[in-house]
Amino acid sequence: MTMTTTPRELPHAPWGRVRKSRRTADRAMKIIAAGFTFCAIFVLFWILGMLLVKGIGGLSLATFTAVTPGPGTEGGGLANAIVGSFVLTFLGIAIATPIGVLAGTWLAEYGRGSKLANLIRFINDILLSAPSILIGLFVYVILVEPFRGYSGWAGGVALGIIAIPVIVRTTEDMLNLVPGALREAGAALGAPPSVVITSVTWRAAKAGMVTGILLALARIAGETAPLLFTALNNNFWFSPSLVGGVSNLPVTIYQFASAPYENWQQLAWAGSLIITISILLLSIIARRVVSGGK
């Protein structure tokens, strides 16, 4: 004789109330998230639209061929500031790339869970969030004040210090994503760790590492505060030795935007548009590099 049991029917009212409240909460969260997303996108496009409207009006052939004008003079351009920004940014990324890549490699391949590695990661996180003006003051004390003058070298060092933590973090994260089996295969063939790192892990993570360098480049391209204390600015072509003030776009925009001259304000908008487009192009290139690496 077999006994069949029927499951007890649970009351529907409590579960119905729970489901209804969850659906209400879910809809409310979707509406709130969509509203804040719309606000963020609206502000972003508002800023971009303002840059396009006012920046395009200041663009001309003279913007890329003439030097920055003096007070009260008509015309002028941003040629010296554009070239100066390119030189300072290149100098900063040239300083930061080898240091950042090698430090990130040591953290991922050699340090791993050691106390020293954890201390370096902690300091790196502090540098990631440190105000750039503090880095400018630091470089001013060690490179500007002792040599009694501003220079492009001090500006490049300041930008390099800002870029190093970005490259360190990205390099370590990308190397940690490389499967351990690849390292084991290289070691099984008798390759020393240095050869495994340069020939296997770096190759496997090169797309992400290049992306980190490009993101660091975009990070320092528009920095103003550290350059105020290091490279400063001028209205002429800078010395090839980079000694003395070096003209650059961020500081020029800062000075021209607050000036009472209309042509200076137009050039400030044009310079802002140039920096924005440059950073946008770098971000697009970084995404293309990542997608190509995948």
C-alpha positions as CSV (number, residue, x, y, z in Angstrom):
1,M,0.0,0.0,0.0
2,T,1.6,3.2,-1.1
3,M,0.9,6.5,0.5
4,T,0.8,9.6,-1.7
5,T,1.4,12.9,-0.2
6,T,0.4,16.1,-1.7
7,P,2.5,19.2,-1.1
8,R,0.9,21.7,1.2
9,E,-0.3,24.8,-0.6
10,L,1.4,27.8,0.7
11,P,-0.7,30.9,1.2
12,H,-0.5,33.2,-1.9
13,A,-1.1,36.5,-0.3
14,P,2.3,37.0,1.5
15,W,4.3,36.0,-1.6
16,G,2.1,38.1,-3.8
17,R,2.8,41.1,-1.6
18,V,6.6,40.4,-1.6
19,R,6.7,40.1,-5.4
20,K,4.7,43.3,-5.9
21,S,7.0,45.3,-3.6
22,R,10.1,43.9,-5.4
23,R,8.7,44.8,-8.7
24,T,8.0,48.3,-7.5
25,A,11.5,48.6,-6.0
26,D,12.9,47.3,-9.3
27,R,11.0,49.8,-11.4
28,A,11.9,52.7,-9.0
29,M,15.6,51.8,-9.2
30,K,15.4,51.6,-13.0
31,I,13.8,55.0,-13.2
32,I,16.4,56.5,-10.8
33,A,19.3,55.0,-12.6
34,A,17.9,56.1,-16.0
35,G,17.3,59.6,-14.7
36,F,20.9,60.0,-13.3
37,T,22.3,58.5,-16.5
38,F,20.3,61.0,-18.6
39,C,21.6,63.8,-16.4
40,A,25.2,62.7,-16.8
41,I,24.8,62.4,-20.6
42,F,23.0,65.7,-20.8
43,V,25.8,67.5,-19.0
44,L,28.4,65.8,-21.1
45,F,26.8,66.8,-24.4
46,W,26.2,70.3,-23.0
47,I,29.9,70.7,-22.4
48,L,30.9,69.2,-25.7
49,G,28.3,71.3,-27.5
50,M,29.6,74.5,-25.9
51,L,33.2,73.6,-26.8
52,L,32.2,73.0,-30.4
53,V,30.2,76.2,-30.7
54,K,32.7,78.5,-29.1
55,G,35.9,76.5,-30.0
56,I,35.3,76.2,-33.8
57,G,34.9,80.0,-33.9
58,G,38.4,80.4,-32.7
59,L,40.0,77.9,-35.0
60,S,41.8,79.1,-38.1
61,L,45.1,78.6,-39.9
62,A,46.7,81.2,-37.7
63,T,45.8,79.1,-34.6
64,F,48.2,76.4,-35.7
65,T,50.9,78.7,-37.3
66,A,51.1,81.9,-35.2
67,V,52.5,82.3,-31.6
68,T,50.3,83.4,-28.8
69,P,49.6,87.1,-28.8
70,G,50.6,89.7,-26.3
71,P,48.2,91.7,-24.1
72,G,46.1,94.0,-26.2
73,T,47.3,92.8,-29.6
74,E,45.1,91.4,-32.3
75,G,45.3,88.0,-34.0
76,G,47.8,85.4,-32.8
77,G,47.6,81.7,-32.5
78,L,48.6,78.7,-30.3
79,A,51.4,77.2,-32.3
80,N,54.0,77.5,-29.6
81,A,51.6,76.3,-27.0
82,I,50.6,73.3,-29.0
83,V,54.2,72.3,-29.7
84,G,55.2,72.9,-26.1
85,S,52.4,70.7,-24.8
86,F,53.5,68.0,-27.2
87,V,57.1,68.2,-26.0
88,L,56.1,68.2,-22.3
89,T,53.6,65.4,-22.7
90,F,56.1,63.3,-24.6
91,L,58.8,64.0,-22.0
92,G,56.5,63.0,-19.2
93,I,55.3,59.8,-20.8
94,A,58.9,58.9,-21.8
95,I,59.9,59.2,-18.1
96,A,56.8,57.3,-16.8
97,T,56.6,54.4,-19.2
98,P,59.8,52.4,-18.4
99,I,59.4,53.1,-14.6
100,G,55.7,52.2,-14.6
101,V,56.0,49.1,-16.8
102,L,59.0,47.7,-14.8
103,A,57.4,48.5,-11.5
104,G,54.1,46.8,-12.5
105,T,56.0,43.8,-13.8
106,W,57.8,43.4,-10.5
107,L,54.6,43.6,-8.6
108,A,52.9,41.0,-10.8
109,E,55.8,38.6,-11.4
110,Y,58.2,38.9,-8.4
111,G,56.6,40.7,-5.5
112,R,53.0,39.3,-5.6
113,G,51.9,39.0,-2.0
114,S,55.1,40.2,-0.3
115,K,54.9,43.0,2.3
116,L,57.1,45.2,0.2
117,A,54.7,44.7,-2.8
118,N,51.7,45.6,-0.7
119,L,53.4,48.7,0.6
120,I,54.2,49.8,-3.0
121,R,50.6,49.2,-4.1
122,F,49.4,51.3,-1.2
123,I,51.7,54.1,-2.1
124,N,50.7,53.8,-5.7
125,D,47.1,54.1,-4.8
126,I,47.9,57.2,-2.8
127,L,49.6,58.7,-5.9
128,L,46.7,57.8,-8.1
129,S,44.4,60.0,-6.0
130,A,46.9,62.7,-5.0
131,P,46.0,66.3,-6.2
132,S,48.2,67.2,-9.1
133,I,49.0,70.6,-7.6
134,L,50.9,68.8,-4.7
135,I,53.0,67.0,-7.2
136,G,53.7,70.3,-8.9
137,L,54.8,71.8,-5.6
138,F,57.0,68.8,-4.9
139,V,58.8,69.1,-8.2
140,Y,59.1,72.9,-7.7
141,V,61.0,72.3,-4.4
142,I,63.4,69.7,-5.9
143,L,63.9,71.0,-9.5
144,V,62.8,74.6,-9.8
145,E,63.9,76.3,-6.6
146,P,67.4,74.8,-6.5
147,F,68.1,75.7,-10.1
148,R,66.4,79.2,-9.7
149,G,64.3,78.9,-12.8
150,Y,61.4,77.2,-14.5
151,S,62.1,74.6,-17.1
152,G,60.4,72.1,-19.4
153,W,62.4,69.4,-17.7
154,A,60.7,70.1,-14.4
155,G,57.3,70.1,-16.2
156,G,58.1,66.7,-17.8
157,V,59.1,65.2,-14.5
158,A,55.9,66.5,-12.9
159,L,53.7,65.0,-15.6
160,G,55.7,61.8,-15.5
161,I,55.1,61.4,-11.7
162,I,51.4,61.8,-12.4
163,A,51.4,59.1,-15.2
164,I,53.5,56.5,-13.3
165,P,50.7,55.2,-11.0
166,V,48.4,54.7,-13.9
167,I,50.9,52.7,-15.9
168,V,51.9,50.7,-12.8
169,R,48.3,49.7,-12.0
170,T,47.4,48.9,-15.5
171,T,50.6,46.8,-16.2
172,E,50.1,44.8,-13.0
173,D,46.4,44.1,-13.7
174,M,47.1,43.0,-17.3
175,L,50.0,40.7,-16.3
176,N,47.8,39.1,-13.6
177,L,45.3,38.2,-16.3
178,V,47.9,36.2,-18.2
179,P,47.2,32.4,-17.5
180,G,49.8,30.8,-15.3
181,A,50.0,27.9,-17.8
182,L,51.9,30.1,-20.2
183,R,54.5,30.9,-17.6
184,E,54.8,27.2,-16.8
185,A,55.2,26.3,-20.4
186,G,58.1,28.8,-20.8
187,A,59.7,27.5,-17.6
188,A,59.3,23.9,-18.8
189,L,61.4,24.8,-21.9
190,G,64.2,25.9,-19.7
191,A,63.7,29.7,-20.2
192,P,64.8,31.8,-17.2
193,P,62.1,34.0,-15.6
194,S,63.3,37.2,-17.4
195,V,62.9,35.5,-20.8
196,V,59.5,34.2,-19.9
197,I,58.4,37.7,-18.8
198,T,59.7,39.5,-21.9
199,S,58.8,36.8,-24.5
200,V,55.6,35.3,-23.1
201,T,53.8,37.4,-20.5
202,W,54.6,40.8,-22.0
203,R,53.5,39.6,-25.5
204,A,50.3,38.2,-24.1
205,A,49.5,41.4,-22.2
206,K,50.9,44.0,-24.6
207,A,47.4,45.3,-25.7
208,G,46.4,46.1,-22.2
209,M,49.8,47.5,-21.3
210,V,49.7,49.8,-24.4
211,T,46.2,50.9,-23.4
212,G,47.5,51.8,-19.9
213,I,50.2,54.0,-21.5
214,L,47.7,55.7,-23.7
215,L,45.3,56.3,-20.8
216,A,48.2,57.8,-18.8
217,L,49.0,60.0,-21.8
218,A,45.4,61.2,-21.9
219,R,45.5,61.8,-18.2
220,I,48.5,64.2,-18.3
221,A,47.6,65.9,-21.6
222,G,45.3,68.5,-19.9
223,E,47.1,69.0,-16.6
224,T,47.5,72.6,-15.6
225,A,48.3,72.8,-11.9
226,P,51.7,71.0,-12.0
227,L,52.8,73.1,-15.0
228,L,52.1,76.4,-13.2
229,F,54.8,75.5,-10.7
230,T,57.3,73.9,-13.1
231,A,57.2,74.9,-16.8
232,L,55.0,78.0,-16.3
233,N,54.4,79.6,-19.7
234,N,55.5,82.3,-22.2
235,N,54.3,84.0,-25.4
236,F,57.2,83.0,-27.6
237,W,58.9,79.9,-28.9
238,F,60.8,78.2,-26.1
239,S,64.5,77.4,-25.9
240,P,65.6,74.0,-27.4
241,S,67.3,73.4,-24.1
242,L,63.8,73.7,-22.4
243,V,65.4,76.1,-19.8
244,G,63.1,78.9,-18.9
245,G,59.3,79.0,-19.3
246,V,57.9,76.6,-21.8
247,S,54.6,77.5,-23.5
248,N,51.8,74.9,-23.2
249,L,48.1,74.7,-23.9
250,P,46.7,74.1,-20.4
251,V,48.4,77.1,-18.8
252,T,47.7,79.2,-21.9
253,I,44.0,78.3,-21.6
254,Y,44.0,79.2,-17.9
255,Q,45.6,82.6,-18.6
256,F,43.6,83.5,-21.7
257,A,40.2,82.4,-20.4
258,S,40.4,84.9,-17.5
259,A,41.8,87.7,-19.6
260,P,39.6,90.7,-20.7
261,Y,40.7,90.5,-24.3
262,E,38.2,88.9,-26.8
263,N,40.8,87.3,-29.0
264,W,42.5,85.7,-26.0
265,Q,39.1,84.2,-24.9
266,Q,38.5,82.8,-28.4
267,L,41.9,81.2,-28.4
268,A,41.2,79.7,-25.0
269,W,38.1,78.1,-26.3
270,A,40.0,76.9,-29.4
271,G,42.7,75.4,-27.2
272,S,40.1,73.6,-25.0
273,L,38.6,72.1,-28.1
274,I,42.0,70.9,-29.4
275,I,42.8,69.2,-26.0
276,T,39.4,67.6,-25.9
277,I,39.6,66.2,-29.4
278,S,43.2,64.9,-28.6
279,I,42.1,63.1,-25.5
280,L,39.0,61.7,-27.3
281,L,41.3,60.4,-30.1
282,L,43.6,58.8,-27.6
283,S,40.7,57.1,-25.8
284,I,39.4,55.8,-29.2
285,I,42.9,54.5,-30.1
286,A,43.1,52.8,-26.6
287,R,39.8,51.0,-27.2
288,R,40.9,49.9,-30.6
289,V,44.1,48.5,-29.2
290,V,42.2,46.6,-26.6
291,S,39.7,45.2,-29.1
292,G,42.6,44.2,-31.4
293,G,44.4,42.5,-28.5
294,K,41.3,40.5,-27.7
